[in-house]
């Protein structure tokens, strides 16, 4: 585990008790997951074994034409990284969720999701058969999305996602790297929904770079009702 | 054996030009002015280069790139940045689709930094920063946001807001500090700077010349852009975009497999 030199890292712990959660599910390593979080509810994503990237997209439950937008979020906060206090914005410029607790300190929204096609470009053509986040997303779109949303999603609905627990530092001269994670076993991030949202997750199966410490592991999803 | 132009079968290698074609006025097919704040779209075929020139040093061009053969294949900001270990675009870069192919490459650029992480100026930000000016107020001097302009152009091709994904902001530099806080570089642009987008696939190109969303200027003064299309051919074996990194060599080979 690397300790980031940056001084902007804010650690904010939560008082929520897992015993009172209304949803508590474990997502196996490399698996997709979908769920619903209603306005006022809080979603916790818990990195059970450490350094596990959780590729995440959000859709407005009422109309998936409105979705998480990395660029609106970056533009609104004038910052590249996500952390406690970040407000995740929709593609129509509305607040979607707020990060209310975070024991990791920094999350990425520039690195996107791995796909077999980008793996072939980045690593080697022999990587084509390897499992990837985009395959998880496509699988969930085909089998699950119609049960959570007014219409089933298609590839057009996929956009630049959040990578919770992933560290993609950008230098002032514009360099970008996938660095070792700054997460650890038991670290978590919590988001309060500002509207009813549907969550689409790929628990990242990438084995070609350190985003999962070369060892993809399970994560736990918990939801609490609002106070 | 690792995939590279050095290991291609002779027939595949013979399909790639030995050298990239430099610009010459004899190769120009058309030119057109894109006035500041206005929007444009069109299909540009493989082997053609769109040269965009910032006339007055005030331009920003928000651009979407979509495969015209299959419109669900489109410019992918994260894949573009991570393949090339960069947070911005400049000479030598390729603009990747989500399918691991190169929609266009940037063989020449006198500007040095083009943003691709800040997104579009939308109606709310425009109104807050510049006020409102409608057609009735100002005829074609009306204020138009990049998001609205691009939605209009997308609609002409049967596309909609689902196809609005992170875009390019040509000519605009927004650099982060060590904590990731972003700053729009007001001293970056110069009159006459140009960037070449050389298309490696048939691509639907959608443009808005509205200001960058983080441009701090309090007055609406979007710069005009000259568009020029010239017949360049695709990236050759000696091309700086191909030679930049092994990732780009593989990306161009996978593109050639798709189109040849």
HADDOCK unambig.tbl for C-alpha pairs under 7 A between the chains (distance, minus, plus):
assign (segid A and resid 6 and name CA) (segid B and resid 178 and name CA) 6.94 0.50 0.50
assign (segid A and resid 6 and name CA) (segid B and resid 179 and name CA) 6.04 0.50 0.50
assign (segid A and resid 8 and name CA) (segid B and resid 179 and name CA) 6.23 0.50 0.50
assign (segid A and resid 65 and name CA) (segid B and resid 161 and name CA) 6.99 0.50 0.50
assign (segid A and resid 65 and name CA) (segid B and resid 162 and name CA) 6.27 0.50 0.50
assign (segid A and resid 71 and name CA) (segid B and resid 117 and name CA) 5.95 0.50 0.50
assign (segid A and resid 71 and name CA) (segid B and resid 118 and name CA) 5.06 0.50 0.50
assign (segid A and resid 71 and name CA) (segid B and resid 119 and name CA) 4.70 0.50 0.50
assign (segid A and resid 71 and name CA) (segid B and resid 166 and name CA) 6.37 0.50 0.50
assign (segid A and resid 72 and name CA) (segid B and resid 119 and name CA) 6.46 0.50 0.50
assign (segid A and resid 74 and name CA) (segid B and resid 118 and name CA) 6.31 0.50 0.50
assign (segid A and resid 75 and name CA) (segid B and resid 118 and name CA) 5.48 0.50 0.50
assign (segid A and resid 78 and name CA) (segid B and resid 181 and name CA) 5.94 0.50 0.50
assign (segid A and resid 78 and name CA) (segid B and resid 182 and name CA) 5.40 0.50 0.50
assign (segid A and resid 79 and name CA) (segid B and resid 180 and name CA) 5.29 0.50 0.50
assign (segid A and resid 79 and name CA) (segid B and resid 181 and name CA) 4.30 0.50 0.50
assign (segid A and resid 79 and name CA) (segid B and resid 182 and name CA) 5.44 0.50 0.50
assign (segid A and resid 80 and name CA) (segid B and resid 180 and name CA) 5.08 0.50 0.50
assign (segid A and resid 80 and name CA) (segid B and resid 181 and name CA) 6.55 0.50 0.50
assign (segid A and resid 81 and name CA) (segid B and resid 180 and name CA) 6.26 0.50 0.50
assign (segid A and resid 110 and name CA) (segid B and resid 78 and name CA) 5.54 0.50 0.50
assign (segid A and resid 111 and name CA) (segid B and resid 78 and name CA) 4.97 0.50 0.50
assign (segid A and resid 111 and name CA) (segid B and resid 82 and name CA) 6.55 0.50 0.50
assign (segid A and resid 112 and name CA) (segid B and resid 78 and name CA) 4.86 0.50 0.50
assign (segid A and resid 112 and name CA) (segid B and resid 79 and name CA) 6.81 0.50 0.50
assign (segid A and resid 117 and name CA) (segid B and resid 99 and name CA) 5.38 0.50 0.50
assign (segid A and resid 117 and name CA) (segid B and resid 100 and name CA) 4.66 0.50 0.50
assign (segid A and resid 118 and name CA) (segid B and resid 79 and name CA) 6.54 0.50 0.50
assign (segid A and resid 118 and name CA) (segid B and resid 99 and name CA) 6.92 0.50 0.50
assign (segid A and resid 118 and name CA) (segid B and resid 100 and name CA) 4.85 0.50 0.50
assign (segid A and resid 121 and name CA) (segid B and resid 100 and name CA) 6.13 0.50 0.50
assign (segid A and resid 121 and name CA) (segid B and resid 247 and name CA) 5.23 0.50 0.50
assign (segid A and resid 121 and name CA) (segid B and resid 250 and name CA) 5.52 0.50 0.50
assign (segid A and resid 121 and name CA) (segid B and resid 251 and name CA) 5.31 0.50 0.50
assign (segid A and resid 122 and name CA) (segid B and resid 83 and name CA) 5.52 0.50 0.50
assign (segid A and resid 122 and name CA) (segid B and resid 247 and name CA) 5.30 0.50 0.50
assign (segid A and resid 124 and name CA) (segid B and resid 2 and name CA) 6.91 0.50 0.50
assign (segid A and resid 125 and name CA) (segid B and resid 3 and name CA) 6.92 0.50 0.50
assign (segid A and resid 155 and name CA) (segid B and resid 72 and name CA) 6.76 0.50 0.50
assign (segid A and resid 156 and name CA) (segid B and resid 72 and name CA) 5.79 0.50 0.50
assign (segid A and resid 156 and name CA) (segid B and resid 162 and name CA) 5.68 0.50 0.50
assign (segid A and resid 156 and name CA) (segid B and resid 163 and name CA) 6.17 0.50 0.50
assign (segid A and resid 157 and name CA) (segid B and resid 162 and name CA) 5.59 0.50 0.50
assign (segid A and resid 159 and name CA) (segid B and resid 165 and name CA) 6.07 0.50 0.50
assign (segid A and resid 160 and name CA) (segid B and resid 78 and name CA) 6.88 0.50 0.50
assign (segid A and resid 170 and name CA) (segid B and resid 87 and name CA) 6.70 0.50 0.50
assign (segid A and resid 171 and name CA) (segid B and resid 178 and name CA) 6.41 0.50 0.50
assign (segid A and resid 172 and name CA) (segid B and resid 175 and name CA) 6.09 0.50 0.50
assign (segid A and resid 172 and name CA) (segid B and resid 176 and name CA) 5.24 0.50 0.50
assign (segid A and resid 172 and name CA) (segid B and resid 177 and name CA) 5.16 0.50 0.50
assign (segid A and resid 172 and name CA) (segid B and resid 178 and name CA) 6.22 0.50 0.50
assign (segid A and resid 174 and name CA) (segid B and resid 86 and name CA) 5.86 0.50 0.50
assign (segid A and resid 174 and name CA) (segid B and resid 87 and name CA) 4.99 0.50 0.50
assign (segid A and resid 174 and name CA) (segid B and resid 88 and name CA) 6.30 0.50 0.50
assign (segid A and resid 174 and name CA) (segid B and resid 175 and name CA) 6.86 0.50 0.50
assign (segid A and resid 175 and name CA) (segid B and resid 85 and name CA) 6.05 0.50 0.50
assign (segid A and resid 175 and name CA) (segid B and resid 86 and name CA) 4.69 0.50 0.50
assign (segid A and resid 175 and name CA) (segid B and resid 87 and name CA) 5.86 0.50 0.50
assign (segid A and resid 176 and name CA) (segid B and resid 85 and name CA) 4.78 0.50 0.50
assign (segid A and resid 176 and name CA) (segid B and resid 86 and name CA) 4.83 0.50 0.50
assign (segid A and resid 176 and name CA) (segid B and resid 87 and name CA) 5.64 0.50 0.50
assign (segid A and resid 177 and name CA) (segid B and resid 85 and name CA) 5.87 0.50 0.50
